[in-house]
């Protein structure tokens, strides 16, 4: 298991693997853990040489962390993000009983194991900046302010993914970073188009979106999406696949909720920090490069 403390016993390692794998199989995070595969396809498009296994490991831990923490914030309280960031202040992974009982805590500890030591401080600073953007998004009073913050959230989420895998490249690729940021921005906007009504019902917005607001965000999203696809037409199929995957995961979550006694389907729909996974990728996250 990559970079885990040597003090862990085989039984503890097995428990961590099993718990982490179970979390990654949750339908709520399906679209998150499929992102690494798509980014690897983008690396091929940009002719970036690197270990695809190593890239997948890091991105899987990162995007599952984003999905789990986002779900925690949406289902409990906004301040939960601050607690998780405080956990990341300590670079040394800790897999005690308390950690194993919390999905978000476990995801945070696993993420620590996949951040390059030389980039840890920068990554943590970026994560804190991302959280501040999420807070501003929640406090947005108008659709215009909300859209701007969603763009920031999308770009920061994508920039962080590049930062994590950059040490695996032979040279810096600013063109790839800009591309990922553009896609992240569009992805966040698409998520909002899908989730805006549900987020309003759940009280996750600080304003009540009107029909005009819905049309505004849809128009801006379409415009931005066309701009990106025109720059990279060969990736249009990949963009379309990601959008379809996002929509289908919403339907799966609602269907799953309806099968659970006492669960109201709308509670299974949540706003994404950045939703751009193949079942079983959790096992890949623990293999050596």
PLY file of the C-alpha trace (Angstrom):
ply
format ascii 1.0
element vertex 289
property float x
property float y
property float z
element edge 287
property int vertex1
property int vertex2
end_header
0.00 0.00 0.00
1.60 3.23 -1.19
3.26 5.45 1.41
1.36 4.14 4.42
3.12 4.24 7.81
5.35 1.23 8.42
3.89 0.92 11.89
0.59 -0.40 10.50
-0.03 -4.12 10.79
-1.27 -6.23 7.90
-4.66 -6.38 9.53
-4.85 -2.60 9.83
-3.80 -2.18 6.21
-6.49 -4.65 5.15
-9.12 -2.76 7.18
-8.13 0.54 5.57
-8.28 -0.98 2.10
-11.70 -2.50 2.71
-13.17 0.66 4.22
-11.72 2.89 1.50
-12.92 0.57 -1.24
-16.44 0.59 0.22
-16.52 4.39 0.20
-15.34 4.52 -3.42
-18.19 2.20 -4.43
-20.86 4.58 -3.11
-22.96 5.79 -6.05
-22.75 9.36 -4.75
-19.05 9.43 -5.60
-19.14 7.49 -8.86
-18.55 10.50 -11.10
-15.66 11.63 -8.89
-13.64 8.42 -9.05
-14.06 8.14 -12.80
-12.34 11.49 -13.33
-8.78 10.05 -13.15
-9.42 7.88 -16.20
-10.59 10.88 -18.18
-7.63 12.99 -17.14
-5.31 10.19 -18.24
-6.97 10.31 -21.65
-6.32 14.05 -21.70
-2.66 13.36 -20.89
-2.54 11.17 -23.98
-4.12 13.96 -26.01
-1.47 16.43 -24.79
1.31 13.83 -25.23
2.35 14.00 -21.59
4.65 11.14 -20.57
4.09 9.77 -17.07
3.12 6.66 -15.16
-0.62 6.33 -15.65
-0.86 4.13 -12.57
0.81 6.76 -10.39
-1.35 9.52 -11.88
-4.49 7.47 -11.24
-3.48 6.79 -7.63
-3.07 10.45 -6.80
-6.12 11.67 -8.65
-8.34 8.93 -7.24
-7.41 9.87 -3.66
-7.93 13.55 -4.44
-11.28 13.40 -6.21
-12.77 10.90 -3.78
-11.69 13.24 -0.98
-13.38 16.16 -2.76
-16.59 14.17 -3.19
-16.75 12.88 0.38
-15.98 16.26 1.98
-18.45 17.99 -0.31
-21.13 15.53 0.74
-20.26 16.07 4.40
-20.55 19.84 4.04
-23.88 19.57 2.23
-25.40 17.07 4.65
-24.17 18.57 7.91
-22.69 22.05 8.17
-20.40 24.33 6.22
-17.89 24.52 9.09
-17.09 20.82 8.67
-14.69 21.82 5.91
-12.57 23.76 8.39
-12.25 20.70 10.61
-11.05 18.53 7.74
-8.53 21.15 6.66
-7.26 21.24 10.24
-6.74 17.49 10.00
-4.58 18.02 6.91
-2.35 20.49 8.79
-0.63 17.45 10.26
1.27 15.83 7.38
1.72 12.53 9.22
-1.07 10.07 8.29
-3.09 8.76 11.24
-5.42 5.78 10.90
-6.80 5.48 14.42
-10.27 4.28 15.40
-11.78 7.77 15.12
-10.42 8.18 11.59
-11.80 4.82 10.48
-15.29 5.79 11.68
-15.48 8.89 9.49
-15.55 8.75 5.69
-14.21 12.28 5.39
-11.41 11.69 7.91
-10.34 8.47 6.21
-10.38 10.13 2.79
-8.24 12.96 4.18
-5.65 10.58 5.63
-5.45 8.60 2.39
-5.00 11.83 0.45
-2.02 12.70 2.66
-0.34 9.49 1.50
-0.61 10.58 -2.14
0.66 14.16 -1.94
4.29 14.69 -2.89
6.29 16.03 0.06
7.65 18.97 -1.93
4.18 20.14 -2.91
2.33 19.45 0.36
2.42 23.01 1.68
1.31 24.46 -1.65
-1.45 21.86 -2.00
-2.75 22.59 1.50
-2.77 26.32 0.79
-4.71 25.69 -2.41
-7.21 23.48 -0.58
-7.82 26.25 1.94
-8.31 28.72 -0.89
-10.77 26.30 -2.50
-12.73 26.02 0.74
-12.95 29.81 1.03
-14.38 29.90 -2.49
-16.98 27.29 -1.50
-17.97 29.43 1.48
-18.32 32.49 -0.76
-20.40 30.43 -3.16
-22.77 29.42 -0.37
-23.11 33.04 0.73
-23.74 34.41 -2.76
-26.87 36.55 -2.82
-27.33 36.76 -6.60
-27.03 34.37 -9.52
-24.21 36.49 -10.95
-22.12 36.20 -7.78
-22.95 32.51 -7.53
-21.82 31.82 -11.10
-18.54 33.64 -10.57
-17.77 31.63 -7.47
-18.70 28.38 -9.19
-16.17 29.24 -11.88
-13.52 29.86 -9.23
-14.34 26.58 -7.47
-14.08 24.66 -10.73
-10.78 26.21 -11.74
-9.20 25.77 -8.30
-10.32 22.15 -8.07
-8.76 21.40 -11.45
-5.59 23.37 -10.71
-5.11 21.31 -7.57
-5.38 18.09 -9.53
-2.61 19.33 -11.82
-0.48 20.35 -8.84
-0.73 16.84 -7.38
0.39 15.06 -10.55
2.90 17.67 -11.76
5.85 15.97 -9.94
5.18 12.89 -12.09
5.94 14.80 -15.33
9.34 15.42 -16.82
8.55 19.11 -17.33
5.92 21.67 -16.44
2.91 21.73 -18.79
1.14 25.03 -18.40
-1.00 24.27 -21.46
-2.38 21.18 -19.74
-2.99 23.11 -16.51
-4.95 25.84 -18.34
-6.96 23.19 -20.17
-7.87 21.38 -16.94
-8.89 24.69 -15.35
-11.14 25.51 -18.32
-12.75 22.09 -18.15
-13.12 22.35 -14.37
-14.91 25.67 -14.74
-17.36 24.28 -17.28
-17.85 21.14 -15.21
-18.85 23.12 -12.13
-21.30 25.18 -14.17
-22.85 22.05 -15.66
-23.27 20.62 -12.16
-25.06 23.79 -11.11
-27.41 23.61 -14.08
-28.32 20.09 -12.99
-28.46 20.74 -9.24
-29.63 24.33 -8.83
-33.27 23.46 -8.12
-32.39 20.66 -5.71
-29.80 22.81 -3.92
-32.45 25.48 -3.43
-34.82 22.94 -1.88
-32.09 21.70 0.44
-31.31 25.24 1.61
-27.79 25.18 0.16
-28.22 28.55 -1.54
-28.41 32.05 -0.05
-30.86 33.18 -2.73
-33.92 31.72 -4.40
-33.18 31.27 -8.13
-35.85 32.48 -10.54
-36.58 31.10 -13.98
-34.44 33.90 -15.38
-31.58 32.78 -13.14
-31.89 29.21 -14.43
-31.79 30.45 -18.01
-28.81 32.68 -17.26
-26.62 29.94 -15.84
-27.66 27.54 -18.60
-26.74 30.09 -21.27
-23.36 30.88 -19.73
-22.60 27.18 -19.30
-23.44 26.45 -22.93
-21.31 29.35 -24.11
-18.31 28.29 -22.03
-18.71 24.66 -23.04
-18.77 25.50 -26.74
-15.67 27.64 -26.32
-13.70 24.74 -24.81
-14.89 22.17 -27.34
-14.03 24.45 -30.26
-10.46 24.67 -28.95
-10.24 20.90 -28.53
-12.78 19.28 -30.89
-11.13 15.85 -30.64
-12.12 15.74 -26.98
-15.80 16.48 -27.62
-16.74 12.84 -27.08
-14.97 12.87 -23.73
-16.83 16.01 -22.66
-20.15 14.48 -23.69
-19.34 11.29 -21.81
-18.59 13.25 -18.64
-21.87 15.18 -18.82
-23.88 12.01 -19.43
-22.10 10.28 -16.58
-22.96 13.16 -14.27
-26.66 13.03 -15.14
-26.83 9.24 -14.84
-25.21 9.33 -11.41
-27.90 11.72 -10.21
-30.54 9.27 -11.41
-28.75 6.36 -9.75
-28.55 8.25 -6.46
-32.25 9.05 -6.53
-33.12 5.45 -7.42
-30.90 4.15 -4.64
-32.50 6.51 -2.13
-35.98 5.33 -3.05
-34.97 1.78 -2.19
-33.84 2.76 1.29
-36.58 2.79 3.94
-37.15 6.24 5.36
-34.88 8.05 2.91
-36.30 10.95 0.96
-34.81 10.91 -2.59
-34.10 14.64 -2.68
-31.67 14.21 0.20
-29.46 12.09 -2.03
-28.89 15.00 -4.42
-26.10 17.32 -3.37
-24.13 20.22 -4.75
-20.72 19.23 -6.09
-17.48 21.09 -5.35
-16.25 19.87 -8.61
-17.89 16.92 -10.49
-16.33 16.35 -13.74
-14.75 6.83 -11.63
-14.76 3.26 -12.50
-15.96 0.92 -9.77
-12.93 -0.87 -8.46
-10.50 2.02 -8.96
-10.00 2.11 -5.22
-7.88 -1.00 -5.55
-5.74 0.79 -8.15
-5.17 3.61 -5.67
-3.31 1.21 -3.45
-1.05 -0.46 -6.00
2.59 0.47 -6.37
3.61 2.44 -9.51
0 1
1 2
2 3
3 4
4 5
5 6
6 7
7 8
8 9
9 10
10 11
11 12
12 13
13 14
14 15
15 16
16 17
17 18
18 19
19 20
20 21
21 22
22 23
23 24
24 25
25 26
26 27
27 28
28 29
29 30
30 31
31 32
32 33
33 34
34 35
35 36
36 37
37 38
38 39
39 40
40 41
41 42
42 43
43 44
44 45
45 46
46 47
47 48
48 49
49 50
50 51
51 52
52 53
53 54
54 55
55 56
56 57
57 58
58 59
59 60
60 61
61 62
62 63
63 64
64 65
65 66
66 67
67 68
68 69
69 70
70 71
71 72
72 73
73 74
74 75
75 76
76 77
77 78
78 79
79 80
80 81
81 82
82 83
83 84
84 85
85 86
86 87
87 88
88 89
89 90
90 91
91 92
92 93
93 94
94 95
95 96
96 97
97 98
98 99
99 100
100 101
101 102
102 103
103 104
104 105
105 106
106 107
107 108
108 109
109 110
110 111
111 112
112 113
113 114
114 115
115 116
116 117
117 118
118 119
119 120
120 121
121 122
122 123
123 124
124 125
125 126
126 127
127 128
128 129
129 130
130 131
131 132
132 133
133 134
134 135
135 136
136 137
137 138
138 139
139 140
140 141
141 142
142 143
143 144
144 145
145 146
146 147
147 148
148 149
149 150
150 151
151 152
152 153
153 154
154 155
155 156
156 157
157 158
158 159
159 160
160 161
161 162
162 163
163 164
164 165
165 166
166 167
167 168
168 169
169 170
170 171
171 172
172 173
173 174
174 175
175 176
176 177
177 178
178 179
179 180
180 181
181 182
182 183
183 184
184 185
185 186
186 187
187 188
188 189
189 190
190 191
191 192
192 193
193 194
194 195
195 196
196 197
197 198
198 199
199 200
200 201
201 202
202 203
203 204
204 205
205 206
206 207
207 208
208 209
209 210
210 211
211 212
212 213
213 214
214 215
215 216
216 217
217 218
218 219
219 220
220 221
221 222
222 223
223 224
224 225
225 226
226 227
227 228
228 229
229 230
230 231
231 232
232 233
233 234
234 235
235 236
236 237
237 238
238 239
239 240
240 241
241 242
242 243
243 244
244 245
245 246
246 247
247 248
248 249
249 250
250 251
251 252
252 253
253 254
254 255
255 256
256 257
257 258
258 259
259 260
260 261
261 262
262 263
263 264
264 265
265 266
266 267
267 268
268 269
269 270
270 271
271 272
272 273
273 274
274 275
276 277
277 278
278 279
279 280
280 281
281 282
282 283
283 284
284 285
285 286
286 287
287 288
